[in-house]
Amino acid sequence: MSAKPAQKMDPARRRFLQDAARGTAGCAVAGMGLMWMVQDARALPERAIRPPGALPEEDFLASCIRCGLCVRDCPYDTLVLAELGVDGAATGTPYFTARDIPCEMCDDIPCVAACPTGALDKDLTDIDDSRMGLAVLIDQETCLNALGLRCDVCYRVCPLIDEAITLERRHNERSGHHAIFMPTVHSDKCTGCGKCEKSCVLPGEAAIKVLPIRTARAPSSEHYKLGWEENNPLVDELIDLPDRLPGTGTDNLAAPGGFEAEGAFQPTMKLPTAGADG
Amino acid sequence: MSANTHLPVGHEAIRDKGLIRAHKYLILRRLSQAFFLGLFMLGPWFGIWWVKGNLSGSLTLDILPLTDPFIAVQGIVAGHWPELTAIFGAVIVAAVYALIGGRMYCSWVCPVNAVTDTAAWAHRRMDLPKGWQPKKNTRFYVLGMVLIVSAVSGTIAWEFVNPISMLHRGLIFGMGFAWTFVVAVFLFDLFVSRRGWCSHICPVGAFYGLLGTKSLMRVSAQERAACDDCMDCFAVCPEMHVISPALRGKDEDTPLILSPDCTNCGRCIDVCAVDVFQFTTRFDDTPAPGRVREKPKTTRKIGKAA
Protein backbone atom coordinates (compact mmCIF):
# COMPACT_ATOMS: atom_id res chain seq x y z
CA MET A 1 0.00 0.00 0.00
CA SER A 2 2.67 2.48 1.03
CA ALA A 3 4.87 1.46 -1.85
CA LYS A 4 2.15 2.12 -4.42
CA PRO A 5 0.87 5.66 -3.97
CA ALA A 6 -0.73 5.70 -7.42
CA GLN A 7 -2.65 2.49 -6.93
CA LYS A 8 -5.95 2.64 -8.78
CA MET A 9 -9.12 2.06 -6.85
CA ASP A 10 -11.52 -0.43 -8.28
CA PRO A 11 -13.61 1.71 -10.70
CA ALA A 12 -16.90 0.29 -9.50
CA ARG A 13 -15.99 1.00 -5.90
CA ARG A 14 -14.78 4.44 -6.82
CA ARG A 15 -18.02 5.21 -8.61
CA PHE A 16 -20.06 3.91 -5.71
CA LEU A 17 -18.18 6.08 -3.24
CA GLN A 18 -18.49 9.10 -5.50
CA ASP A 19 -22.22 8.61 -5.88
CA ALA A 20 -22.67 8.04 -2.18
CA ALA A 21 -20.70 11.17 -1.36
CA ARG A 22 -22.66 13.20 -3.88
CA GLY A 23 -25.99 11.91 -2.61
CA THR A 24 -25.07 12.45 1.00
CA ALA A 25 -23.73 15.94 0.37
CA GLY A 26 -26.80 16.93 -1.65
CA CYS A 27 -29.12 15.61 1.01
CA ALA A 28 -27.13 17.35 3.73
CA VAL A 29 -27.62 20.67 1.96
CA ALA A 30 -31.30 19.97 1.26
CA GLY A 31 -31.75 18.69 4.80
CA MET A 32 -30.32 21.84 6.29
CA GLY A 33 -32.64 23.89 4.14
CA LEU A 34 -35.59 21.80 5.28
CA MET A 35 -34.44 22.05 8.89
CA TRP A 36 -34.29 25.81 8.59
CA MET A 37 -37.82 25.91 7.16
CA VAL A 38 -39.09 23.64 9.90
CA GLN A 39 -37.50 25.69 12.68
CA ASP A 40 -38.79 28.86 11.10
CA ALA A 41 -42.32 27.51 10.97
CA ARG A 42 -42.25 26.49 14.63
CA ALA A 43 -42.63 30.09 15.73
CA LEU A 44 -46.39 30.12 16.13
CA PRO A 45 -47.70 33.69 15.83
CA GLU A 46 -49.18 35.21 18.97
CA ARG A 47 -52.59 35.67 17.41
CA ALA A 48 -52.94 32.08 16.14
CA ILE A 49 -54.72 30.07 18.81
CA ARG A 50 -54.57 26.28 18.58
CA PRO A 51 -57.78 24.23 19.03
CA PRO A 52 -58.77 22.91 22.46
CA GLY A 53 -56.62 20.07 23.72
CA ALA A 54 -53.77 20.87 21.32
CA LEU A 55 -50.46 19.47 22.50
CA PRO A 56 -47.68 21.97 23.20
CA GLU A 57 -46.39 23.39 19.92
CA GLU A 58 -43.24 21.27 19.76
CA ASP A 59 -45.29 18.09 20.20
CA PHE A 60 -48.09 19.40 18.00
CA LEU A 61 -45.88 19.55 14.91
CA ALA A 62 -44.85 15.93 15.49
CA SER A 63 -48.42 14.76 15.80
CA CYS A 64 -50.65 16.92 13.60
CA ILE A 65 -50.90 15.41 10.11
CA ARG A 66 -52.78 18.48 8.83
CA CYS A 67 -55.77 16.48 7.63
CA GLY A 68 -58.26 19.16 8.63
CA LEU A 69 -60.77 16.77 10.20
CA CYS A 70 -61.00 19.06 13.25
CA VAL A 71 -61.81 21.93 10.91
CA ARG A 72 -64.55 19.89 9.26
CA ASP A 73 -66.17 18.92 12.53
CA CYS A 74 -66.09 22.41 14.04
CA PRO A 75 -69.78 23.45 13.99
CA TYR A 76 -69.01 27.16 14.11
CA ASP A 77 -66.31 27.28 11.42
CA THR A 78 -63.99 28.60 14.07
CA LEU A 79 -61.03 26.48 13.02
CA VAL A 80 -59.17 26.94 9.76
CA LEU A 81 -56.07 25.36 8.28
CA ALA A 82 -53.19 27.79 7.93
CA GLU A 83 -52.52 28.73 4.33
CA LEU A 84 -48.95 29.10 3.16
CA GLY A 85 -47.75 32.66 3.16
CA VAL A 86 -51.13 34.00 4.27
CA ASP A 87 -51.47 32.75 7.83
CA GLY A 88 -48.49 32.61 10.12
CA ALA A 89 -49.01 29.18 11.64
CA ALA A 90 -47.22 26.18 10.11
CA THR A 91 -48.79 25.42 6.72
CA GLY A 92 -51.90 23.30 6.93
CA THR A 93 -52.12 23.22 10.72
CA PRO A 94 -55.39 24.17 12.44
CA TYR A 95 -55.81 27.38 14.41
CA PHE A 96 -58.33 30.11 15.02
CA THR A 97 -58.32 33.86 15.35
CA ALA A 98 -60.39 34.86 18.36
CA ARG A 99 -61.29 38.30 17.01
CA ASP A 100 -62.79 36.67 13.88
CA ILE A 101 -64.56 33.59 15.24
CA PRO A 102 -63.93 32.51 18.82
CA CYS A 103 -64.24 28.97 20.16
CA GLU A 104 -67.80 28.28 21.31
CA MET A 105 -66.60 25.62 23.74
CA CYS A 106 -68.88 22.77 22.64
CA ASP A 107 -69.59 20.30 25.43
CA ASP A 108 -68.78 17.29 23.23
CA ILE A 109 -65.56 18.90 21.87
CA PRO A 110 -66.04 17.60 18.29
CA CYS A 111 -62.65 18.84 17.08
CA VAL A 112 -60.84 16.72 19.64
CA ALA A 113 -63.06 13.74 18.85
CA ALA A 114 -62.25 14.11 15.15
CA CYS A 115 -58.48 14.17 15.55
CA PRO A 116 -57.08 10.81 14.37
CA THR A 117 -53.59 11.19 15.82
CA GLY A 118 -54.01 12.68 19.27
CA ALA A 119 -52.52 16.03 18.31
CA LEU A 120 -55.68 17.25 20.04
CA ASP A 121 -55.49 15.34 23.28
CA LYS A 122 -58.41 13.01 23.95
CA ASP A 123 -57.70 13.31 27.68
CA LEU A 124 -59.53 16.61 27.46
CA THR A 125 -63.08 15.60 28.28
CA ASP A 126 -64.37 18.73 29.97
CA ILE A 127 -64.07 21.78 27.73
CA ASP A 128 -63.77 23.98 30.83
CA ASP A 129 -60.38 22.34 31.41
CA SER A 130 -59.03 23.41 28.04
CA ARG A 131 -56.29 26.03 27.97
CA MET A 132 -56.17 27.36 24.41
CA GLY A 133 -54.68 30.59 25.66
CA LEU A 134 -55.31 33.19 28.30
CA ALA A 135 -57.34 36.37 27.99
CA VAL A 136 -55.43 39.48 28.99
CA LEU A 137 -56.87 42.96 29.38
CA ILE A 138 -54.02 44.29 27.38
CA ASP A 139 -55.11 47.89 26.78
CA GLN A 140 -56.19 49.37 30.08
CA GLU A 141 -56.23 52.88 28.64
CA THR A 142 -59.03 52.42 26.14
CA CYS A 143 -61.04 49.67 27.85
CA LEU A 144 -64.36 51.35 28.58
CA ASN A 145 -64.68 49.74 31.98
CA ALA A 146 -61.20 50.91 32.86
CA LEU A 147 -62.34 54.42 31.99
CA GLY A 148 -65.17 54.13 34.45
CA LEU A 149 -68.01 53.15 32.12
CA ARG A 150 -70.11 50.04 32.54
CA CYS A 151 -69.46 48.29 29.22
CA ASP A 152 -69.05 44.88 30.88
CA VAL A 153 -69.43 43.08 27.53
CA CYS A 154 -66.39 40.81 27.92
CA TYR A 155 -67.57 39.90 31.39
CA ARG A 156 -71.11 39.21 30.19
CA VAL A 157 -70.17 36.98 27.25
CA CYS A 158 -67.65 34.93 29.18
CA PRO A 159 -68.87 31.30 29.28
CA LEU A 160 -67.40 31.16 32.78
CA ILE A 161 -68.83 34.46 33.98
CA ASP A 162 -67.74 35.46 37.49
CA GLU A 163 -65.13 32.73 37.39
CA ALA A 164 -62.80 33.38 34.44
CA ILE A 165 -63.60 37.09 34.35
CA THR A 166 -64.72 39.02 37.40
CA LEU A 167 -65.39 42.71 37.81
CA GLU A 168 -63.18 44.08 40.55
CA ARG A 169 -64.51 47.28 42.05
CA ARG A 170 -62.12 50.04 42.85
CA HIS A 171 -62.16 53.77 43.42
CA ASN A 172 -62.29 56.08 40.42
CA GLU A 173 -59.44 58.46 41.19
CA ARG A 174 -60.32 60.72 38.28
CA SER A 175 -63.81 61.66 39.31
CA GLY A 176 -63.16 61.10 42.96
CA HIS A 177 -66.62 59.74 43.66
CA HIS A 178 -67.30 56.94 41.24
CA ALA A 179 -66.32 53.31 40.95
CA ILE A 180 -64.36 51.47 38.28
CA PHE A 181 -65.38 47.91 37.59
CA MET A 182 -62.19 46.42 36.26
CA PRO A 183 -62.52 43.25 34.16
CA THR A 184 -60.09 40.83 35.73
CA VAL A 185 -59.12 37.49 34.20
CA HIS A 186 -58.33 34.49 36.35
CA SER A 187 -55.92 32.04 34.78
CA ASP A 188 -57.17 29.09 36.78
CA LYS A 189 -60.53 29.33 35.01
CA CYS A 190 -59.96 31.06 31.64
CA THR A 191 -59.95 28.57 28.74
CA GLY A 192 -58.79 31.06 26.14
CA CYS A 193 -61.93 30.63 24.05
CA GLY A 194 -61.72 34.24 22.91
CA LYS A 195 -65.38 35.21 23.28
CA CYS A 196 -64.32 38.28 25.25
CA GLU A 197 -61.89 39.35 22.54
CA LYS A 198 -64.50 38.78 19.85
CA SER A 199 -67.12 40.84 21.62
CA CYS A 200 -64.96 43.76 22.77
CA VAL A 201 -66.87 46.79 21.49
CA LEU A 202 -63.81 48.79 20.52
CA PRO A 203 -63.34 49.19 16.76
CA GLY A 204 -60.49 47.22 15.25
CA GLU A 205 -58.30 45.60 17.85
CA ALA A 206 -59.84 44.47 21.12
CA ALA A 207 -58.72 45.80 24.49
CA ILE A 208 -58.88 42.27 25.86
CA LYS A 209 -57.00 39.64 23.87
CA VAL A 210 -56.36 35.95 24.08
CA LEU A 211 -52.64 35.34 24.15
CA PRO A 212 -50.77 32.05 24.17
CA ILE A 213 -50.13 30.88 27.72
CA ARG A 214 -46.40 31.04 27.02
CA THR A 215 -46.71 34.77 26.38
CA ALA A 216 -49.40 35.67 28.87
CA ARG A 217 -47.95 34.02 31.94
CA ALA A 218 -44.68 34.38 33.72
CA PRO A 219 -43.50 31.20 35.38
CA SER A 220 -44.02 31.39 39.12
CA SER A 221 -40.82 31.84 41.00
CA GLU A 222 -39.38 28.85 42.74
CA HIS A 223 -37.00 31.07 44.66
CA TYR A 224 -39.60 32.94 46.64
CA LYS A 225 -41.91 31.06 48.89
CA LEU A 226 -45.38 32.25 49.47
CA GLY A 227 -45.44 32.28 53.22
CA TRP A 228 -49.21 32.44 53.40
CA GLU A 229 -49.51 29.27 51.36
CA GLU A 230 -46.57 27.28 52.67
CA ASN A 231 -45.91 27.08 56.37
CA ASN A 232 -42.74 25.06 56.33
CA PRO A 233 -39.43 26.76 57.07
CA LEU A 234 -37.24 28.12 54.32
CA VAL A 235 -34.53 25.51 54.68
CA ASP A 236 -35.50 22.35 56.43
CA GLU A 237 -33.87 21.60 59.78
CA LEU A 238 -31.39 24.43 59.49
CA ILE A 239 -32.71 27.74 60.64
CA ASP A 240 -36.05 28.98 61.70
CA LEU A 241 -36.02 32.73 61.62
CA PRO A 242 -38.12 34.33 64.34
CA ASP A 243 -41.45 35.57 63.14
CA ARG A 244 -42.16 39.23 63.47
CA LEU A 245 -44.19 39.54 66.56
CA PRO A 246 -44.90 42.51 68.77
CA GLY A 247 -42.65 42.72 71.74
CA THR A 248 -39.20 43.62 72.86
CA GLY A 249 -36.02 42.30 71.41
CA THR A 250 -37.31 41.91 67.88
CA ASP A 251 -37.65 44.17 64.93
CA ASN A 252 -41.26 45.13 65.44
CA LEU A 253 -43.45 48.10 65.04
CA ALA A 254 -44.61 48.18 68.64
CA ALA A 255 -41.07 48.60 69.89
CA PRO A 256 -38.80 49.67 67.05
CA GLY A 257 -35.20 48.64 67.60
CA GLY A 258 -36.15 46.90 70.75
CA PHE A 259 -36.77 50.19 72.47
CA GLU A 260 -39.62 49.79 74.80
CA ALA A 261 -41.66 52.92 74.99
CA GLU A 262 -43.45 53.63 78.12
CA GLY A 263 -46.90 52.20 78.20
CA ALA A 264 -46.18 50.12 75.12
CA PHE A 265 -47.94 46.93 74.30
CA GLN A 266 -46.58 44.02 76.32
CA PRO A 267 -46.63 40.66 74.62
CA THR A 268 -48.05 37.87 76.59
CA MET A 269 -46.80 35.09 74.43
CA LYS A 270 -43.31 33.74 74.60
CA LEU A 271 -41.02 34.65 71.72
CA PRO A 272 -39.43 31.80 69.87
CA THR A 273 -35.68 31.82 70.07
CA ALA A 274 -33.20 29.87 68.00
CA GLY A 275 -32.57 26.48 69.46
CA ALA A 276 -35.02 27.01 72.26
CA ASP A 277 -37.14 24.06 71.31
CA GLY A 278 -34.71 22.25 69.03
CA MET B 1 -32.61 7.55 -35.41
CA SER B 2 -32.75 11.26 -34.77
CA ALA B 3 -35.55 11.60 -37.30
CA ASN B 4 -37.41 8.87 -35.46
CA THR B 5 -37.30 10.63 -32.10
CA HIS B 6 -39.21 13.57 -33.51
CA LEU B 7 -42.19 11.48 -34.46
CA PRO B 8 -44.97 11.88 -31.92
CA VAL B 9 -44.82 9.11 -29.34
CA GLY B 10 -47.47 6.50 -29.94
CA HIS B 11 -48.38 7.61 -33.45
CA GLU B 12 -48.32 4.00 -34.63
CA ALA B 13 -50.57 2.97 -31.80
CA ILE B 14 -52.97 5.79 -32.61
CA ARG B 15 -52.96 4.72 -36.25
CA ASP B 16 -53.50 1.05 -35.47
CA LYS B 17 -55.66 1.14 -32.36
CA GLY B 18 -57.41 4.49 -32.61
CA LEU B 19 -57.08 7.56 -30.41
CA ILE B 20 -59.12 6.22 -27.52
CA ARG B 21 -57.47 2.82 -27.21
CA ALA B 22 -54.05 4.39 -27.61
CA HIS B 23 -54.82 6.54 -24.57
CA LYS B 24 -56.94 4.08 -22.64
CA TYR B 25 -54.93 3.97 -19.43
CA LEU B 26 -54.09 7.65 -19.60
CA ILE B 27 -57.79 8.44 -19.72
CA LEU B 28 -58.55 5.93 -16.97
CA ARG B 29 -55.84 7.40 -14.80
CA ARG B 30 -57.05 10.94 -15.27
CA LEU B 31 -60.54 9.77 -14.40
CA SER B 32 -59.18 8.00 -11.34
CA GLN B 33 -57.26 11.07 -10.23
CA ALA B 34 -60.31 13.24 -10.81
CA PHE B 35 -62.46 10.71 -8.95
CA PHE B 36 -60.29 10.71 -5.84
CA LEU B 37 -59.93 14.48 -5.87
CA GLY B 38 -63.65 14.80 -6.58
CA LEU B 39 -64.53 12.69 -3.56
CA PHE B 40 -62.71 15.20 -1.38
CA MET B 41 -64.26 18.16 -3.22
CA LEU B 42 -67.87 16.93 -2.82
CA GLY B 43 -67.91 18.33 0.70
CA PRO B 44 -66.57 21.83 0.21
CA TRP B 45 -68.32 22.31 -3.14
CA PHE B 46 -71.68 20.58 -2.69
CA GLY B 47 -71.92 19.90 1.03
CA ILE B 48 -71.85 16.14 0.50
CA TRP B 49 -69.51 14.97 3.23
CA TRP B 50 -68.83 11.40 2.13
CA VAL B 51 -65.12 12.00 2.49
CA LYS B 52 -63.65 14.48 4.93
CA GLY B 53 -60.03 15.53 5.22
CA ASN B 54 -57.33 15.20 2.59
CA LEU B 55 -54.72 12.71 1.38
CA SER B 56 -52.74 13.12 4.61
CA GLY B 57 -55.66 11.79 6.62
CA SER B 58 -59.33 11.33 5.92
CA LEU B 59 -62.56 9.88 7.19
CA THR B 60 -64.89 8.21 4.69
CA LEU B 61 -68.60 7.81 5.40
CA ASP B 62 -67.85 8.62 9.05
CA ILE B 63 -66.40 5.15 9.52
CA LEU B 64 -63.30 4.45 7.44
CA PRO B 65 -60.20 6.29 8.64
CA LEU B 66 -57.28 6.56 6.22
CA THR B 67 -53.85 7.98 6.95
CA ASP B 68 -50.83 8.50 4.75
CA PRO B 69 -48.41 5.87 6.11
CA PHE B 70 -45.38 7.99 5.19
CA ILE B 71 -46.71 10.83 7.33
CA ALA B 72 -47.46 8.38 10.13
CA VAL B 73 -43.89 7.06 9.97
CA GLN B 74 -42.49 10.59 10.10
CA GLY B 75 -44.65 11.34 13.13
CA ILE B 76 -43.44 8.23 14.91
CA VAL B 77 -39.82 9.04 14.07
CA ALA B 78 -40.45 12.56 15.38
CA GLY B 79 -41.42 11.08 18.71
CA HIS B 80 -45.22 11.02 18.73
CA TRP B 81 -46.97 7.68 18.76
CA PRO B 82 -50.30 8.40 17.02
CA GLU B 83 -53.64 7.28 18.35
CA LEU B 84 -55.14 4.04 17.14
CA THR B 85 -57.34 5.75 14.53
CA ALA B 86 -54.34 7.07 12.64
CA ILE B 87 -52.38 3.83 13.03
CA PHE B 88 -55.36 1.86 11.76
CA GLY B 89 -55.76 4.23 8.79
CA ALA B 90 -52.08 4.01 7.91
CA VAL B 91 -52.11 0.21 8.06
CA ILE B 92 -55.12 0.05 5.74
CA VAL B 93 -53.50 2.34 3.17
CA ALA B 94 -50.16 0.55 3.43
CA ALA B 95 -51.81 -2.85 3.04
CA VAL B 96 -53.81 -1.81 -0.02
CA TYR B 97 -50.80 -0.35 -1.81
CA ALA B 98 -48.57 -3.24 -0.79
CA LEU B 99 -51.13 -5.46 -2.47
CA ILE B 100 -51.96 -3.59 -5.68
CA GLY B 101 -48.65 -1.80 -6.27
CA GLY B 102 -47.17 0.92 -4.12
CA ARG B 103 -46.62 3.45 -6.82
CA MET B 104 -50.14 3.15 -8.13
CA TYR B 105 -50.61 5.94 -5.62
CA CYS B 106 -48.32 8.05 -7.79
CA SER B 107 -49.98 7.39 -11.11
CA TRP B 108 -53.63 6.83 -10.20
CA VAL B 109 -54.25 9.04 -7.15
CA CYS B 110 -51.58 11.69 -6.60
CA PRO B 111 -52.72 15.09 -7.92
CA VAL B 112 -49.15 16.11 -8.74
CA ASN B 113 -49.02 13.38 -11.38
CA ALA B 114 -51.14 15.49 -13.71
CA VAL B 115 -48.72 18.39 -13.16
CA THR B 116 -45.56 16.43 -13.90
CA ASP B 117 -47.18 14.53 -16.78
CA THR B 118 -48.07 17.88 -18.29
CA ALA B 119 -44.50 19.05 -17.76
CA ALA B 120 -43.21 15.90 -19.47
CA TRP B 121 -45.61 16.42 -22.36
CA ALA B 122 -44.52 20.04 -22.77
CA HIS B 123 -40.91 18.96 -22.43
CA ARG B 124 -41.36 16.57 -25.35
CA ARG B 125 -43.25 19.10 -27.44
CA MET B 126 -40.58 21.73 -26.90
CA ASP B 127 -37.91 19.15 -27.65
CA LEU B 128 -35.83 20.21 -24.65
CA PRO B 129 -32.70 18.44 -23.46
CA LYS B 130 -33.32 15.98 -20.68
CA GLY B 131 -31.22 18.07 -18.34
CA TRP B 132 -30.03 16.98 -14.92
CA GLN B 133 -30.77 13.33 -14.35
CA PRO B 134 -30.09 12.36 -10.75
CA LYS B 135 -29.21 8.78 -9.93
CA LYS B 136 -32.07 6.33 -9.52
CA ASN B 137 -31.43 6.01 -5.79
CA THR B 138 -31.53 9.77 -5.15
CA ARG B 139 -35.11 9.54 -3.92
CA PHE B 140 -34.02 7.08 -1.26
CA TYR B 141 -31.37 9.52 -0.09
CA VAL B 142 -34.12 12.15 0.10
CA LEU B 143 -36.34 9.69 1.96
CA GLY B 144 -33.58 9.09 4.50
CA MET B 145 -32.94 12.81 4.78
CA VAL B 146 -36.61 13.47 5.51
CA LEU B 147 -36.69 10.85 8.24
CA ILE B 148 -33.51 12.23 9.80
CA VAL B 149 -34.83 15.80 9.75
CA SER B 150 -38.11 14.54 11.23
CA ALA B 151 -36.26 12.81 14.04
CA VAL B 152 -33.89 15.67 14.77
CA SER B 153 -36.47 18.45 14.57
CA GLY B 154 -39.27 16.46 16.17
CA THR B 155 -41.69 17.40 13.41
CA ILE B 156 -43.38 15.76 10.45
CA ALA B 157 -40.77 17.44 8.30
CA TRP B 158 -41.83 16.69 4.73
CA GLU B 159 -45.23 18.26 5.29
CA PHE B 160 -43.59 21.65 5.39
CA VAL B 161 -42.71 21.36 1.70
CA ASN B 162 -44.62 18.39 0.27
CA PRO B 163 -46.09 19.58 -3.07
CA ILE B 164 -48.69 16.79 -2.95
CA SER B 165 -50.16 18.05 0.32
CA MET B 166 -49.74 21.64 -0.79
CA LEU B 167 -51.80 21.05 -3.93
CA HIS B 168 -54.37 18.67 -2.51
CA ARG B 169 -54.94 20.53 0.75
CA GLY B 170 -54.84 23.80 -1.15
CA LEU B 171 -57.65 22.73 -3.47
CA ILE B 172 -59.79 21.50 -0.59
CA PHE B 173 -59.05 23.91 2.25
CA GLY B 174 -57.57 26.99 0.62
CA MET B 175 -54.40 27.47 -1.37
CA GLY B 176 -52.59 30.53 -0.04
CA PHE B 177 -49.23 30.55 -1.76
CA ALA B 178 -49.01 26.76 -1.80
CA TRP B 179 -49.35 26.92 -5.59
CA THR B 180 -45.76 28.17 -5.74
CA PHE B 181 -44.58 24.70 -4.75
CA VAL B 182 -46.65 23.16 -7.54
CA VAL B 183 -45.35 25.65 -10.09
CA ALA B 184 -41.82 24.98 -8.86
CA VAL B 185 -42.24 21.26 -9.48
CA PHE B 186 -43.66 21.94 -12.95
CA LEU B 187 -40.79 24.24 -13.91
CA PHE B 188 -38.24 21.85 -12.42
CA ASP B 189 -39.59 19.02 -14.55
CA LEU B 190 -39.86 21.18 -17.64
CA PHE B 191 -36.55 23.02 -17.67
CA VAL B 192 -34.20 21.50 -15.10
CA SER B 193 -34.76 17.79 -15.10
CA ARG B 194 -37.01 15.73 -17.35
CA ARG B 195 -39.28 13.58 -15.18
CA GLY B 196 -37.17 14.94 -12.36
CA TRP B 197 -39.58 15.25 -9.46
CA CYS B 198 -41.72 12.13 -9.47
CA SER B 199 -39.08 9.81 -10.89
CA HIS B 200 -35.99 10.98 -9.04
CA ILE B 201 -36.66 13.17 -6.02
CA CYS B 202 -40.04 12.65 -4.39
CA PRO B 203 -39.61 10.72 -1.11
CA VAL B 204 -43.33 9.95 -0.99
CA GLY B 205 -43.00 8.00 -4.23
CA ALA B 206 -39.88 6.33 -2.85
CA PHE B 207 -41.78 5.28 0.26
CA TYR B 208 -44.73 3.92 -1.69
CA GLY B 209 -42.32 2.16 -4.04
CA LEU B 210 -40.79 0.35 -1.08
CA LEU B 211 -44.28 -0.51 0.16
CA GLY B 212 -45.12 -2.18 -3.14
CA THR B 213 -41.90 -4.14 -3.60
CA LYS B 214 -43.80 -7.42 -3.57
CA SER B 215 -47.13 -6.16 -4.88
CA LEU B 216 -49.36 -8.42 -6.91
CA MET B 217 -50.44 -6.32 -9.86
CA ARG B 218 -47.77 -6.04 -12.53
CA VAL B 219 -47.31 -5.09 -16.13
CA SER B 220 -45.94 -7.90 -18.24
CA ALA B 221 -44.16 -7.68 -21.60
CA GLN B 222 -45.97 -10.86 -22.48
CA GLU B 223 -45.78 -10.45 -26.24
CA ARG B 224 -42.21 -9.17 -26.25
CA ALA B 225 -41.41 -11.36 -29.23
CA ALA B 226 -43.55 -8.98 -31.29
CA CYS B 227 -41.60 -5.86 -30.29
CA ASP B 228 -40.52 -3.85 -33.32
CA ASP B 229 -38.15 -1.54 -31.46
CA CYS B 230 -40.18 1.61 -32.00
CA MET B 231 -39.03 2.77 -28.53
CA ASP B 232 -42.37 4.44 -27.78
CA CYS B 233 -42.73 2.61 -24.46
CA PHE B 234 -39.34 3.91 -23.34
CA ALA B 235 -40.27 7.42 -24.47
CA VAL B 236 -43.54 7.45 -22.57
CA CYS B 237 -42.48 5.60 -19.43
CA PRO B 238 -41.71 7.84 -16.46
CA GLU B 239 -39.39 5.15 -15.08
CA MET B 240 -37.97 3.82 -18.32
CA HIS B 241 -35.30 1.68 -16.68
CA VAL B 242 -37.98 -0.73 -15.48
CA ILE B 243 -38.85 -1.83 -19.02
CA SER B 244 -35.56 -3.24 -20.31
CA PRO B 245 -35.23 -6.30 -18.06
CA ALA B 246 -38.68 -7.48 -19.05
CA LEU B 247 -38.85 -6.40 -22.68
CA ARG B 248 -35.29 -7.30 -23.60
CA GLY B 249 -35.21 -10.45 -21.50
CA LYS B 250 -34.33 -13.82 -22.94
CA ASP B 251 -36.74 -16.70 -23.03
CA GLU B 252 -35.89 -17.76 -19.53
CA ASP B 253 -36.23 -14.26 -18.07
CA THR B 254 -39.59 -13.23 -16.70
CA PRO B 255 -41.57 -10.82 -18.85
CA LEU B 256 -42.96 -9.26 -15.66
CA ILE B 257 -41.89 -5.73 -14.81
CA LEU B 258 -40.94 -6.44 -11.22
CA SER B 259 -39.15 -3.20 -10.36
CA PRO B 260 -40.87 -1.40 -7.46
CA ASP B 261 -40.25 1.82 -9.40
CA CYS B 262 -42.94 0.91 -11.95
CA THR B 263 -46.00 3.03 -11.26
CA ASN B 264 -48.44 0.73 -13.07
CA CYS B 265 -49.50 3.72 -15.12
CA GLY B 266 -50.16 1.54 -18.14
CA ARG B 267 -48.87 4.03 -20.69
CA CYS B 268 -46.56 1.41 -22.21
CA ILE B 269 -49.67 -0.66 -22.90
CA ASP B 270 -51.31 2.36 -24.54
CA VAL B 271 -48.51 3.38 -26.86
CA CYS B 272 -47.53 -0.06 -28.08
CA ALA B 273 -48.96 -0.63 -31.54
CA VAL B 274 -48.29 -4.36 -31.37
CA ASP B 275 -49.68 -4.85 -27.84
CA VAL B 276 -46.57 -6.22 -26.20
CA PHE B 277 -47.67 -5.20 -22.69
CA GLN B 278 -50.60 -6.13 -20.51
CA PHE B 279 -51.64 -5.99 -16.88
CA THR B 280 -51.35 -9.24 -14.98
CA THR B 281 -50.25 -10.57 -11.58
CA ARG B 282 -46.78 -11.32 -10.35
CA PHE B 283 -47.68 -15.03 -10.29
CA ASP B 284 -48.42 -15.08 -14.03
CA ASP B 285 -45.93 -17.56 -15.45
CA THR B 286 -47.30 -17.83 -18.97
CA PRO B 287 -44.34 -18.56 -21.22
CA ALA B 288 -43.12 -15.43 -22.96
CA PRO B 289 -40.45 -16.08 -25.53
CA GLY B 290 -37.84 -13.41 -26.03
CA ARG B 291 -37.46 -11.47 -29.20
CA VAL B 292 -36.07 -13.04 -32.33
CA ARG B 293 -32.82 -11.28 -33.04
CA GLU B 294 -32.04 -10.26 -36.58
CA LYS B 295 -28.59 -11.81 -36.46
CA PRO B 296 -28.54 -14.28 -33.62
CA LYS B 297 -25.16 -15.61 -32.64
CA THR B 298 -26.66 -18.97 -31.91
CA THR B 299 -29.90 -20.33 -33.17
CA ARG B 300 -32.55 -20.31 -30.53
CA LYS B 301 -35.82 -22.19 -30.43
CA ILE B 302 -38.74 -19.86 -30.06
CA GLY B 303 -41.81 -20.61 -28.02
CA LYS B 304 -40.40 -23.45 -25.95
CA ALA B 305 -39.48 -21.55 -22.87
CA ALA B 306 -40.65 -22.11 -19.34
Interface residues (C-beta under 8 A of the other chain):
Chain A: D19 R22 G23 T24 G26 C27 A28 A30 G31 L34 M35 M37 V38 Q39 A41 R42 L55 E58 D59 L61 A62 S63 C64 I65 R66 C67 G68 L69 V71 R72 D73 V80 L81 A82 E83 L84 G85 V86 D87 A90 T91 G92 A114 C115 P116 T117 G118 A119 K122
Chain B: G43 W49 K52 G53 N54 S56 G57 S58 L59 P65 T67 D68 I71 A72 G75 A78 G79 H80 P82 E83 T85 A86 G89 K135 N137 T138 Y141 V142 G144 M145 V146 I148 V149 V152 S153 G154 T155 I156 A157 W158 E159 F160 V161 S165 M166 R169 G170 I172 F173 G174 M175 G176 F177 A178 T180 F181
